[in-house]
């Protein structure tokens, strides 16, 4: 029986993970489930899967969680330290799907226990890729990508010589505004940005898809995870979301990972790796599908892609600053303090301000330095949005 922990259990990735585990419950021992404000769902799942502990990230919700778990035998805990404590509990496989930089410390703790870390929290690699990889190596742990694009690249590279890679192509749906006239984007609302044409995801990641910041993070993650030169990494818009990524080799061949837009595919691959097991996902009918289309990823429409390339060129803690600035700018958009197109403007200005301060971007990539850069970027973003 495999011991599993799920960080972000109440989100879409966590719920899809529980869906797969629930199809063979005797094969898994659920150690910990964590969530945010959805206490009812967290408690319901913790009881159903007989978890040892349920953790909410919000300390003020501890009593609510305790009441929801009363009489179940499931332990309740709350707060950032409780998340780290949960990650320190022995587990064979850990899903990391907390959104944002908050997922970094629990993910590192899980790696320090030697667990296989199924990584849906792309921010961990963006903020601290070298630290994640070195921690995994030092403790005999494994990181398995769960973003559909990186899972696709990972699968395409099995048995291949990394030196033979000529390019990696990450596909993007284009999000809610891919067909909008550019002049209309200034008036776009959070509600409109949160309507994804293909995927069923949470609000923040769906808006990140519309701004292409989600894809920008994935470009950086591709560089960090696979140690591929930025010049070899491309992004194209693929509205059907059936091809998740392609890998091109020096002999001219392209290997594409094709599948329905269902996150259980990437989750299931990571859950069962190195085996492939049957998954309850749609089987594609290529005749009915008809055609697959592609468009350039226009950096005028999506300046986040240009910023990602600047971050990769800068290196150091630029990824941590980029991600934190994006998170705060997204907060500003959701609060209607800034417009949709100002998200990228805020991030660019934060990068410029922090880069101008010696000793920040070029500091060693440690957890403390990453969190300091994260804090500094959020402060600068607030200053910019409040002026």
C-alpha atoms as a printed R data frame, in Angstrom:
    type eleno elety resid chain resno       x      y       z
1   ATOM     1    CA   UNK     A     1   0.000  0.000   0.000
2   ATOM     2    CA   UNK     A     2   1.427  3.370  -1.064
3   ATOM     3    CA   UNK     A     3   1.363  6.272   1.383
4   ATOM     4    CA   UNK     A     4   0.179  9.445  -0.337
5   ATOM     5    CA   UNK     A     5  -0.200 13.086   0.665
6   ATOM     6    CA   UNK     A     6  -2.033 15.711  -1.365
7   ATOM     7    CA   UNK     A     7  -1.253 19.413  -0.987
8   ATOM     8    CA   UNK     A     8  -4.049 21.494  -2.461
9   ATOM     9    CA   UNK     A     9  -6.577 18.683  -2.161
10  ATOM    10    CA   UNK     A    10  -9.611 20.940  -2.590
11  ATOM    11    CA   UNK     A    11  -8.443 22.475  -5.884
12  ATOM    12    CA   UNK     A    12  -8.997 21.028  -9.343
13  ATOM    13    CA   UNK     A    13  -5.701 19.093  -9.389
14  ATOM    14    CA   UNK     A    14  -6.296 17.731  -5.896
15  ATOM    15    CA   UNK     A    15  -9.853 16.704  -6.677
16  ATOM    16    CA   UNK     A    16  -8.751 14.920  -9.849
17  ATOM    17    CA   UNK     A    17  -6.029 13.154  -7.869
18  ATOM    18    CA   UNK     A    18  -8.576 11.964  -5.323
19  ATOM    19    CA   UNK     A    19 -10.797 10.824  -8.185
20  ATOM    20    CA   UNK     A    20  -8.052  8.497  -9.391
21  ATOM    21    CA   UNK     A    21  -7.103  7.270  -5.921
22  ATOM    22    CA   UNK     A    22 -10.749  6.653  -5.118
23  ATOM    23    CA   UNK     A    23 -10.979  4.171  -7.981
24  ATOM    24    CA   UNK     A    24  -8.558  1.850  -6.192
25  ATOM    25    CA   UNK     A    25  -8.762  2.890  -2.511
26  ATOM    26    CA   UNK     A    26  -7.201 -0.315  -1.153
27  ATOM    27    CA   UNK     A    27  -3.947  0.530  -2.922
28  ATOM    28    CA   UNK     A    28  -3.415  3.806  -1.033
29  ATOM    29    CA   UNK     A    29  -2.954  4.988   2.520
30  ATOM    30    CA   UNK     A    30  -3.768  8.703   2.618
31  ATOM    31    CA   UNK     A    31  -1.433 10.408   5.070
32  ATOM    32    CA   UNK     A    32  -2.431 14.072   4.759
33  ATOM    33    CA   UNK     A    33  -4.798 16.272   2.802
34  ATOM    34    CA   UNK     A    34  -4.399 20.045   2.789
35  ATOM    35    CA   UNK     A    35  -6.546 22.875   1.518
36  ATOM    36    CA   UNK     A    36  -7.432 26.524   1.906
37  ATOM    37    CA   UNK     A    37 -10.795 28.007   2.757
38  ATOM    38    CA   UNK     A    38 -13.040 25.217   1.503
39  ATOM    39    CA   UNK     A    39 -13.247 23.533   4.899
40  ATOM    40    CA   UNK     A    40 -16.355 21.525   4.062
41  ATOM    41    CA   UNK     A    41 -14.704 19.839   1.069
42  ATOM    42    CA   UNK     A    42 -11.440 19.291   2.928
43  ATOM    43    CA   UNK     A    43 -13.168 17.622   5.862
44  ATOM    44    CA   UNK     A    44 -15.426 15.561   3.624
45  ATOM    45    CA   UNK     A    45 -12.478 14.161   1.672
46  ATOM    46    CA   UNK     A    46 -10.316 13.620   4.760
47  ATOM    47    CA   UNK     A    47 -13.076 11.540   6.315
48  ATOM    48    CA   UNK     A    48 -13.886  9.645   3.111
49  ATOM    49    CA   UNK     A    49 -10.245  8.747   2.476
50  ATOM    50    CA   UNK     A    50  -9.431  8.152   6.143
51  ATOM    51    CA   UNK     A    51  -6.546 10.610   6.179
52  ATOM    52    CA   UNK     A    52  -4.317 10.808   9.234
53  ATOM    53    CA   UNK     A    53  -4.443 14.607   9.210
54  ATOM    54    CA   UNK     A    54  -6.251 17.419   7.413
55  ATOM    55    CA   UNK     A    55  -4.599 20.833   7.245
56  ATOM    56    CA   UNK     A    56  -5.951 24.218   6.245
57  ATOM    57    CA   UNK     A    57  -3.452 26.885   5.293
58  ATOM    58    CA   UNK     A    58  -5.484 29.473   7.224
59  ATOM    59    CA   UNK     A    59  -4.862 29.455  10.978
60  ATOM    60    CA   UNK     A    60  -8.121 31.253  11.778
61  ATOM    61    CA   UNK     A    61 -10.097 28.346  10.279
62  ATOM    62    CA   UNK     A    62  -8.695 25.707  12.640
63  ATOM    63    CA   UNK     A    63 -11.783 25.584  14.848
64  ATOM    64    CA   UNK     A    64 -14.035 25.253  11.798
65  ATOM    65    CA   UNK     A    65 -11.952 22.334  10.584
66  ATOM    66    CA   UNK     A    66 -11.960 20.668  14.000
67  ATOM    67    CA   UNK     A    67 -15.740 20.914  14.162
68  ATOM    68    CA   UNK     A    68 -16.120 19.498  10.662
69  ATOM    69    CA   UNK     A    69 -13.881 16.545  11.598
70  ATOM    70    CA   UNK     A    70 -15.394 15.932  15.052
71  ATOM    71    CA   UNK     A    71 -15.702 12.239  15.829
72  ATOM    72    CA   UNK     A    72 -13.950 11.114  12.646
73  ATOM    73    CA   UNK     A    73 -10.550 10.354  14.142
74  ATOM    74    CA   UNK     A    74  -8.867 12.645  11.586
75  ATOM    75    CA   UNK     A    75  -6.438 15.107  13.148
76  ATOM    76    CA   UNK     A    76  -6.908 18.800  12.330
77  ATOM    77    CA   UNK     A    77  -4.143 21.371  11.918
78  ATOM    78    CA   UNK     A    78  -3.769 24.831  10.410
79  ATOM    79    CA   UNK     A    79  -1.238 27.400   9.261
80  ATOM    80    CA   UNK     A    80   1.974 27.479   7.205
81  ATOM    81    CA   UNK     A    81   3.991 25.472   9.738
82  ATOM    82    CA   UNK     A    82   1.293 22.811   9.830
83  ATOM    83    CA   UNK     A    83   1.684 22.421   6.062
84  ATOM    84    CA   UNK     A    84   5.403 21.842   6.494
85  ATOM    85    CA   UNK     A    85   4.762 19.417   9.347
86  ATOM    86    CA   UNK     A    86   2.385 17.486   7.107
87  ATOM    87    CA   UNK     A    87   5.056 17.330   4.398
88  ATOM    88    CA   UNK     A    88   7.490 15.882   6.937
89  ATOM    89    CA   UNK     A    89   5.217 12.901   7.601
90  ATOM    90    CA   UNK     A    90   6.524  9.779   5.843
91  ATOM    91    CA   UNK     A    91   4.904  9.331   2.430
92  ATOM    92    CA   UNK     A    92   5.885  7.543  -0.755
93  ATOM    93    CA   UNK     A    93   4.167  9.954  -3.148
94  ATOM    94    CA   UNK     A    94   3.225 13.584  -2.614
95  ATOM    95    CA   UNK     A    95   1.078 15.752  -4.865
96  ATOM    96    CA   UNK     A    96   2.135 19.410  -4.744
97  ATOM    97    CA   UNK     A    97  -0.724 21.486  -6.136
98  ATOM    98    CA   UNK     A    98  -0.783 24.477  -3.797
99  ATOM    99    CA   UNK     A    99  -1.029 27.565  -5.997
100 ATOM   100    CA   UNK     A   100   1.831 30.070  -5.858
101 ATOM   101    CA   UNK     A   101   5.091 30.346  -3.949
102 ATOM   102    CA   UNK     A   102   3.337 28.979  -0.836
103 ATOM   103    CA   UNK     A   103   3.936 25.521  -2.293
104 ATOM   104    CA   UNK     A   104   7.726 25.809  -2.219
105 ATOM   105    CA   UNK     A   105   8.500 25.047   1.444
106 ATOM   106    CA   UNK     A   106   6.166 22.004   1.725
107 ATOM   107    CA   UNK     A   107   7.530 20.653  -1.562
108 ATOM   108    CA   UNK     A   108  11.128 20.973  -0.391
109 ATOM   109    CA   UNK     A   109  10.218 19.286   2.905
110 ATOM   110    CA   UNK     A   110   8.631 16.369   1.062
111 ATOM   111    CA   UNK     A   111  11.756 15.972  -1.061
112 ATOM   112    CA   UNK     A   112  13.879 15.940   2.082
113 ATOM   113    CA   UNK     A   113  11.912 12.868   3.189
114 ATOM   114    CA   UNK     A   114  12.847 11.110  -0.074
115 ATOM   115    CA   UNK     A   115   9.294 11.120  -1.446
116 ATOM   116    CA   UNK     A   116   8.345 11.162  -5.110
117 ATOM   117    CA   UNK     A   117   7.004 14.685  -5.611
118 ATOM   118    CA   UNK     A   118   4.304 15.057  -8.252
119 ATOM   119    CA   UNK     A   119   4.762 18.729  -9.067
120 ATOM   120    CA   UNK     A   120   1.772 20.743 -10.247
121 ATOM   121    CA   UNK     A   121   3.097 23.807  -8.429
122 ATOM   122    CA   UNK     A   122   5.120 25.291 -11.285
123 ATOM   123    CA   UNK     A   123   6.083 28.255  -9.104
124 ATOM   124    CA   UNK     A   124   8.483 26.021  -7.153
125 ATOM   125    CA   UNK     A   125  10.667 25.457 -10.208
126 ATOM   126    CA   UNK     A   126  10.289 29.061 -11.379
127 ATOM   127    CA   UNK     A   127  11.354 30.491  -8.016
128 ATOM   128    CA   UNK     A   128  13.915 27.907  -6.959
129 ATOM   129    CA   UNK     A   129  14.580 25.355  -9.688
130 ATOM   130    CA   UNK     A   130  18.225 24.657  -8.765
131 ATOM   131    CA   UNK     A   131  17.279 24.273  -5.089
132 ATOM   132    CA   UNK     A   132  14.456 21.836  -5.928
133 ATOM   133    CA   UNK     A   133  16.693 19.693  -8.131
134 ATOM   134    CA   UNK     A   134  19.635 19.658  -5.718
135 ATOM   135    CA   UNK     A   135  17.361 18.782  -2.786
136 ATOM   136    CA   UNK     A   136  15.846 15.880  -4.712
137 ATOM   137    CA   UNK     A   137  19.295 14.595  -5.664
138 ATOM   138    CA   UNK     A   138  20.652 14.906  -2.125
139 ATOM   139    CA   UNK     A   139  17.788 12.870  -0.641
140 ATOM   140    CA   UNK     A   140  17.257 10.288  -3.365
141 ATOM   141    CA   UNK     A   141  13.869 11.773  -4.211
142 ATOM   142    CA   UNK     A   142  12.209 12.150  -7.596
143 ATOM   143    CA   UNK     A   143  10.281 15.086  -9.079
144 ATOM   144    CA   UNK     A   144   7.567 14.153 -11.568
145 ATOM   145    CA   UNK     A   145   5.960 16.969 -13.597
146 ATOM   146    CA   UNK     A   146   2.171 17.203 -13.487
147 ATOM   147    CA   UNK     A   147   1.547 20.294 -15.601
148 ATOM   148    CA   UNK     A   148   0.143 18.757 -18.783
149 ATOM   149    CA   UNK     A   149   2.837 20.430 -20.891
150 ATOM   150    CA   UNK     A   150   5.777 19.270 -18.804
151 ATOM   151    CA   UNK     A   151   4.329 15.806 -18.370
152 ATOM   152    CA   UNK     A   152   4.116 15.683 -22.159
153 ATOM   153    CA   UNK     A   153   7.759 16.708 -22.558
154 ATOM   154    CA   UNK     A   154   8.803 14.247 -19.853
155 ATOM   155    CA   UNK     A   155   7.008 11.405 -21.617
156 ATOM   156    CA   UNK     A   156   8.422 12.337 -25.027
157 ATOM   157    CA   UNK     A   157  11.956 12.259 -23.616
158 ATOM   158    CA   UNK     A   158  11.799  8.787 -22.065
159 ATOM   159    CA   UNK     A   159  14.642  6.778 -23.582
160 ATOM   160    CA   UNK     A   160  15.932  9.752 -25.575
161 ATOM   161    CA   UNK     A   161  19.346 11.429 -25.556
162 ATOM   162    CA   UNK     A   162  18.909 14.947 -24.150
163 ATOM   163    CA   UNK     A   163  21.791 16.147 -26.313
164 ATOM   164    CA   UNK     A   164  19.699 15.314 -29.379
165 ATOM   165    CA   UNK     A   165  16.988 17.851 -28.482
166 ATOM   166    CA   UNK     A   166  16.727 20.677 -30.976
167 ATOM   167    CA   UNK     A   167  13.645 22.393 -29.574
168 ATOM   168    CA   UNK     A   168  10.759 22.045 -27.163
169 ATOM   169    CA   UNK     A   169   7.396 23.492 -28.149
170 ATOM   170    CA   UNK     A   170   4.931 24.281 -25.372
171 ATOM   171    CA   UNK     A   171   1.361 24.784 -26.520
172 ATOM   172    CA   UNK     A   172  -1.087 27.331 -25.143
173 ATOM   173    CA   UNK     A   173  -4.841 27.513 -25.495
174 ATOM   174    CA   UNK     A   174  -4.715 31.304 -25.681
175 ATOM   175    CA   UNK     A   175  -7.205 31.629 -22.851
176 ATOM   176    CA   UNK     A   176 -10.379 33.631 -22.715
177 ATOM   177    CA   UNK     A   177  -9.140 36.540 -24.833
178 ATOM   178    CA   UNK     A   178  -7.310 34.788 -27.642
179 ATOM   179    CA   UNK     A   179  -9.832 36.052 -30.240
180 ATOM   180    CA   UNK     A   180 -10.517 39.479 -28.721
181 ATOM   181    CA   UNK     A   181  -9.397 42.603 -30.581
182 ATOM   182    CA   UNK     A   182  -6.375 44.081 -28.820
183 ATOM   183    CA   UNK     A   183  -8.150 47.372 -28.261
184 ATOM   184    CA   UNK     A   184 -10.851 45.624 -26.192
185 ATOM   185    CA   UNK     A   185  -8.457 44.098 -23.648
186 ATOM   186    CA   UNK     A   186  -8.163 47.285 -21.612
187 ATOM   187    CA   UNK     A   187 -11.818 46.894 -20.554
188 ATOM   188    CA   UNK     A   188 -11.660 43.156 -19.796
189 ATOM   189    CA   UNK     A   189 -13.094 42.155 -16.408
190 ATOM   190    CA   UNK     A   190 -12.008 39.418 -13.970
191 ATOM   191    CA   UNK     A   191 -15.258 37.570 -14.695
192 ATOM   192    CA   UNK     A   192 -14.528 37.518 -18.418
193 ATOM   193    CA   UNK     A   193 -10.902 36.479 -17.884
194 ATOM   194    CA   UNK     A   194 -12.024 33.556 -15.700
195 ATOM   195    CA   UNK     A   195 -13.960 31.868 -18.535
196 ATOM   196    CA   UNK     A   196 -11.525 29.345 -20.010
197 ATOM   197    CA   UNK     A   197 -12.550 27.938 -23.406
198 ATOM   198    CA   UNK     A   198 -11.110 24.440 -22.860
199 ATOM   199    CA   UNK     A   199 -10.132 23.675 -19.283
200 ATOM   200    CA   UNK     A   200 -12.011 23.571 -15.988
201 ATOM   201    CA   UNK     A   201  -9.560 25.206 -13.572
202 ATOM   202    CA   UNK     A   202  -9.545 27.575 -10.629
203 ATOM   203    CA   UNK     A   203 -10.075 31.316 -11.007
204 ATOM   204    CA   UNK     A   204  -6.472 32.453 -10.618
205 ATOM   205    CA   UNK     A   205  -4.891 29.945 -12.995
206 ATOM   206    CA   UNK     A   206  -7.642 30.575 -15.559
207 ATOM   207    CA   UNK     A   207  -6.921 34.313 -15.511
208 ATOM   208    CA   UNK     A   208  -3.207 33.516 -15.745
209 ATOM   209    CA   UNK     A   209  -4.083 31.579 -18.895
210 ATOM   210    CA   UNK     A   210  -5.855 34.610 -20.354
211 ATOM   211    CA   UNK     A   211  -2.839 36.845 -19.643
212 ATOM   212    CA   UNK     A   212  -0.456 34.043 -20.687
213 ATOM   213    CA   UNK     A   213   1.428 34.408 -17.414
214 ATOM   214    CA   UNK     A   214   0.664 30.755 -16.848
215 ATOM   215    CA   UNK     A   215   2.510 29.930 -20.066
216 ATOM   216    CA   UNK     A   216   5.318 32.325 -19.178
217 ATOM   217    CA   UNK     A   217   5.853 30.407 -15.942
218 ATOM   218    CA   UNK     A   218   5.839 27.160 -17.930
219 ATOM   219    CA   UNK     A   219   8.563 28.406 -20.266
220 ATOM   220    CA   UNK     A   220  10.750 29.135 -17.251
221 ATOM   221    CA   UNK     A   221   9.834 25.800 -15.658
222 ATOM   222    CA   UNK     A   222  10.829 23.998 -18.874
223 ATOM   223    CA   UNK     A   223  14.279 25.581 -18.711
224 ATOM   224    CA   UNK     A   224  14.722 24.745 -15.036
225 ATOM   225    CA   UNK     A   225  13.226 21.251 -14.968
226 ATOM   226    CA   UNK     A   226  14.806 19.862 -18.136
227 ATOM   227    CA   UNK     A   227  17.917 22.079 -18.139
228 ATOM   228    CA   UNK     A   228  17.195 23.183 -21.696
229 ATOM   229    CA   UNK     A   229  18.619 26.384 -23.154
230 ATOM   230    CA   UNK     A   230  15.963 29.130 -23.417
231 ATOM   231    CA   UNK     A   231  16.689 29.560 -27.136
232 ATOM   232    CA   UNK     A   232  15.398 26.014 -27.697
233 ATOM   233    CA   UNK     A   233  12.063 26.632 -25.965
234 ATOM   234    CA   UNK     A   234   9.094 27.893 -27.969
235 ATOM   235    CA   UNK     A   235   5.421 28.627 -27.329
236 ATOM   236    CA   UNK     A   236   2.604 28.360 -29.864
237 ATOM   237    CA   UNK     A   237  -1.132 28.894 -29.527
238 ATOM   238    CA   UNK     A   238  -3.089 25.698 -30.117
239 ATOM   239    CA   UNK     A   239  -6.799 26.444 -29.542
240 ATOM   240    CA   UNK     A   240  -7.926 22.802 -29.434
241 ATOM   241    CA   UNK     A   241  -5.594 21.931 -26.490
242 ATOM   242    CA   UNK     A   242  -5.133 18.394 -27.786
243 ATOM   243    CA   UNK     A   243  -1.366 18.546 -28.305
244 ATOM   244    CA   UNK     A   244   0.191 19.477 -24.975
245 ATOM   245    CA   UNK     A   245   3.817 19.752 -26.073
246 ATOM   246    CA   UNK     A   246   6.189 18.660 -28.804
247 ATOM   247    CA   UNK     A   247   9.864 17.784 -28.708
248 ATOM   248    CA   UNK     A   248  11.962 18.299 -31.814
249 ATOM   249    CA   UNK     A   249  15.171 16.353 -32.354
250 ATOM   250    CA   UNK     A   250  18.261 17.064 -34.400
251 ATOM   251    CA   UNK     A   251  17.177 14.599 -37.092
252 ATOM   252    CA   UNK     A   252  14.141 16.788 -37.799
253 ATOM   253    CA   UNK     A   253  11.611 14.531 -36.063
254 ATOM   254    CA   UNK     A   254   8.896 15.957 -33.819
255 ATOM   255    CA   UNK     A   255   7.371 13.851 -31.057
256 ATOM   256    CA   UNK     A   256   3.985 15.148 -29.915
257 ATOM   257    CA   UNK     A   257   1.968 14.183 -26.871
258 ATOM   258    CA   UNK     A   258  -1.691 14.152 -27.884
259 ATOM   259    CA   UNK     A   259  -4.618 13.699 -25.535
260 ATOM   260    CA   UNK     A   260  -7.890 15.224 -24.362
261 ATOM   261    CA   UNK     A   261  -7.773 18.272 -22.056
262 ATOM   262    CA   UNK     A   262  -8.160 16.188 -18.907
263 ATOM   263    CA   UNK     A   263  -5.655 16.663 -16.073
264 ATOM   264    CA   UNK     A   264  -6.167 13.078 -14.918
265 ATOM   265    CA   UNK     A   265  -3.881 12.003 -17.745
266 ATOM   266    CA   UNK     A   266  -0.814 13.834 -16.393
267 ATOM   267    CA   UNK     A   267  -1.787 13.099 -12.787
268 ATOM   268    CA   UNK     A   268  -2.277  9.417 -13.525
269 ATOM   269    CA   UNK     A   269   1.055  9.177 -15.321
270 ATOM   270    CA   UNK     A   270   2.824 10.641 -12.287
271 ATOM   271    CA   UNK     A   271   0.803  8.519  -9.863
272 ATOM   272    CA   UNK     A   272   1.658  5.233 -11.587
273 ATOM   273    CA   UNK     A   273   5.127  6.068 -12.946
274 ATOM   274    CA   UNK     A   274   7.099  4.224 -14.284
275 ATOM   275    CA   UNK     A   275   4.122  2.061 -15.281
276 ATOM   276    CA   UNK     A   276   1.228  3.057 -17.502
277 ATOM   277    CA   UNK     A   277  -2.136  2.035 -16.130
278 ATOM   278    CA   UNK     A   278  -5.658  2.425 -17.452
279 ATOM   279    CA   UNK     A   279  -7.158  5.861 -16.861
280 ATOM   280    CA   UNK     A   280 -10.809  6.990 -17.102
281 ATOM   281    CA   UNK     A   281 -10.105  9.648 -19.729
282 ATOM   282    CA   UNK     A   282 -11.713 10.218 -23.100
283 ATOM   283    CA   UNK     A   283 -10.215  8.366 -26.060
284 ATOM   284    CA   UNK     A   284  -9.730 10.703 -28.998
285 ATOM   285    CA   UNK     A   285 -11.601 10.110 -32.242
286 ATOM   286    CA   UNK     A   286  -9.242 11.687 -34.749
287 ATOM   287    CA   UNK     A   287 -11.809 11.640 -37.555
288 ATOM   288    CA   UNK     A   288 -14.339 13.513 -35.435
289 ATOM   289    CA   UNK     A   289 -11.633 15.911 -34.276
290 ATOM   290    CA   UNK     A   290 -11.029 16.861 -37.880
291 ATOM   291    CA   UNK     A   291  -8.125 19.268 -37.606
292 ATOM   292    CA   UNK     A   292  -5.591 20.789 -35.243
293 ATOM   293    CA   UNK     A   293  -4.662 24.436 -35.639
294 ATOM   294    CA   UNK     A   294  -1.752 26.578 -34.479
295 ATOM   295    CA   UNK     A   295  -1.060 30.299 -34.234
296 ATOM   296    CA   UNK     A   296   1.966 32.389 -33.252
297 ATOM   297    CA   UNK     A   297   2.138 33.423 -29.608
298 ATOM   298    CA   UNK     A   298   1.999 37.182 -30.159
299 ATOM   299    CA   UNK     A   299   4.096 38.981 -27.536
300 ATOM   300    CA   UNK     A   300   2.213 42.225 -28.142
301 ATOM   301    CA   UNK     A   301  -0.995 40.533 -27.024
302 ATOM   302    CA   UNK     A   302   0.788 38.527 -24.340
303 ATOM   303    CA   UNK     A   303   3.822 40.506 -23.056
304 ATOM   304    CA   UNK     A   304   4.236 37.951 -20.257
305 ATOM   305    CA   UNK     A   305   6.087 35.743 -22.756
306 ATOM   306    CA   UNK     A   306   8.670 38.444 -23.441
307 ATOM   307    CA   UNK     A   307   9.120 38.993 -19.716
308 ATOM   308    CA   UNK     A   308   9.674 35.254 -19.203
309 ATOM   309    CA   UNK     A   309  12.546 35.321 -21.685
310 ATOM   310    CA   UNK     A   310  14.084 38.269 -19.859
311 ATOM   311    CA   UNK     A   311  13.792 36.359 -16.582
312 ATOM   312    CA   UNK     A   312  15.489 33.291 -18.073
313 ATOM   313    CA   UNK     A   313  18.304 35.466 -19.413
314 ATOM   314    CA   UNK     A   314  18.767 37.163 -16.024
315 ATOM   315    CA   UNK     A   315  18.688 33.987 -13.918
316 ATOM   316    CA   UNK     A   316  19.287 34.015 -10.165
317 ATOM   317    CA   UNK     A   317  16.246 35.074  -8.184
318 ATOM   318    CA   UNK     A   318  14.558 36.815 -11.114
319 ATOM   319    CA   UNK     A   319  12.046 33.954 -11.285
320 ATOM   320    CA   UNK     A   320  11.035 34.471  -7.669
321 ATOM   321    CA   UNK     A   321  10.560 38.201  -8.244
322 ATOM   322    CA   UNK     A   322   8.621 37.574 -11.459
323 ATOM   323    CA   UNK     A   323   6.246 35.122  -9.827
324 ATOM   324    CA   UNK     A   324   5.591 37.207  -6.710
325 ATOM   325    CA   UNK     A   325   4.991 40.349  -8.760
326 ATOM   326    CA   UNK     A   326   2.572 38.416 -10.962
327 ATOM   327    CA   UNK     A   327   0.655 37.122  -7.943
328 ATOM   328    CA   UNK     A   328   0.243 40.602  -6.475
329 ATOM   329    CA   UNK     A   329  -0.647 42.140  -9.838
330 ATOM   330    CA   UNK     A   330  -3.292 39.452 -10.265
331 ATOM   331    CA   UNK     A   331  -4.647 40.382  -6.835
332 ATOM   332    CA   UNK     A   332  -4.792 43.971  -8.039
333 ATOM   333    CA   UNK     A   333  -6.738 42.967 -11.136
334 ATOM   334    CA   UNK     A   334  -9.174 40.875  -9.100
335 ATOM   335    CA   UNK     A   335  -9.665 43.825  -6.739
336 ATOM   336    CA   UNK     A   336 -10.161 46.086  -9.786
337 ATOM   337    CA   UNK     A   337  -7.273 48.336  -8.757
338 ATOM   338    CA   UNK     A   338  -5.603 47.786 -12.137
339 ATOM   339    CA   UNK     A   339  -6.789 46.754 -15.571
340 ATOM   340    CA   UNK     A   340  -6.047 43.508 -17.362
341 ATOM   341    CA   UNK     A   341  -3.244 44.914 -19.492
342 ATOM   342    CA   UNK     A   342  -1.619 46.525 -16.477
343 ATOM   343    CA   UNK     A   343  -0.793 43.118 -14.958
344 ATOM   344    CA   UNK     A   344   2.235 42.789 -17.232
345 ATOM   345    CA   UNK     A   345   3.165 46.455 -16.762
346 ATOM   346    CA   UNK     A   346   3.291 46.038 -12.984
347 ATOM   347    CA   UNK     A   347   5.419 42.893 -13.246
348 ATOM   348    CA   UNK     A   348   7.846 44.556 -15.636
349 ATOM   349    CA   UNK     A   349   8.286 47.567 -13.380
350 ATOM   350    CA   UNK     A   350   8.829 45.357 -10.320
351 ATOM   351    CA   UNK     A   351  11.523 43.411 -12.171
352 ATOM   352    CA   UNK     A   352  13.193 46.667 -13.161
353 ATOM   353    CA   UNK     A   353  13.124 48.104  -9.634
354 ATOM   354    CA   UNK     A   354  14.383 44.976  -7.879
355 ATOM   355    CA   UNK     A   355  17.086 44.349 -10.490
356 ATOM   356    CA   UNK     A   356  18.387 47.859  -9.845
357 ATOM   357    CA   UNK     A   357  19.053 46.970  -6.192
358 ATOM   358    CA   UNK     A   358  22.410 45.169  -5.859
359 ATOM   359    CA   UNK     A   359  22.435 41.893  -3.967
360 ATOM   360    CA   UNK     A   360  18.835 40.820  -4.586
361 ATOM   361    CA   UNK     A   361  18.522 39.157  -7.999
362 ATOM   362    CA   UNK     A   362  22.049 37.723  -7.852
363 ATOM   363    CA   UNK     A   363  21.810 36.315  -4.300
364 ATOM   364    CA   UNK     A   364  22.273 32.582  -3.723
365 ATOM   365    CA   UNK     A   365  19.159 30.493  -4.351
366 ATOM   366    CA   UNK     A   366  18.266 29.428  -0.818
367 ATOM   367    CA   UNK     A   367  14.792 29.157   0.690
368 ATOM   368    CA   UNK     A   368  15.394 32.244   2.837
369 ATOM   369    CA   UNK     A   369  16.630 34.303  -0.113
370 ATOM   370    CA   UNK     A   370  13.759 33.160  -2.312
371 ATOM   371    CA   UNK     A   371  11.232 34.175   0.326
372 ATOM   372    CA   UNK     A   372  12.999 37.520   0.823
373 ATOM   373    CA   UNK     A   373  12.879 38.220  -2.921
374 ATOM   374    CA   UNK     A   374   9.233 37.146  -2.928
375 ATOM   375    CA   UNK     A   375   8.415 39.587  -0.108
376 ATOM   376    CA   UNK     A   376  10.360 42.433  -1.695
377 ATOM   377    CA   UNK     A   377   8.590 41.945  -5.040
378 ATOM   378    CA   UNK     A   378   5.163 42.018  -3.384
379 ATOM   379    CA   UNK     A   379   6.016 45.238  -1.566
380 ATOM   380    CA   UNK     A   380   7.204 46.842  -4.792
381 ATOM   381    CA   UNK     A   381   4.100 45.668  -6.660
382 ATOM   382    CA   UNK     A   382   1.837 47.202  -4.022
383 ATOM   383    CA   UNK     A   383   3.780 50.471  -4.181
384 ATOM   384    CA   UNK     A   384   3.318 50.599  -7.942
385 ATOM   385    CA   UNK     A   385  -0.379 49.759  -7.858
386 ATOM   386    CA   UNK     A   386  -1.086 52.205  -5.027
387 ATOM   387    CA   UNK     A   387   0.678 55.225  -6.484
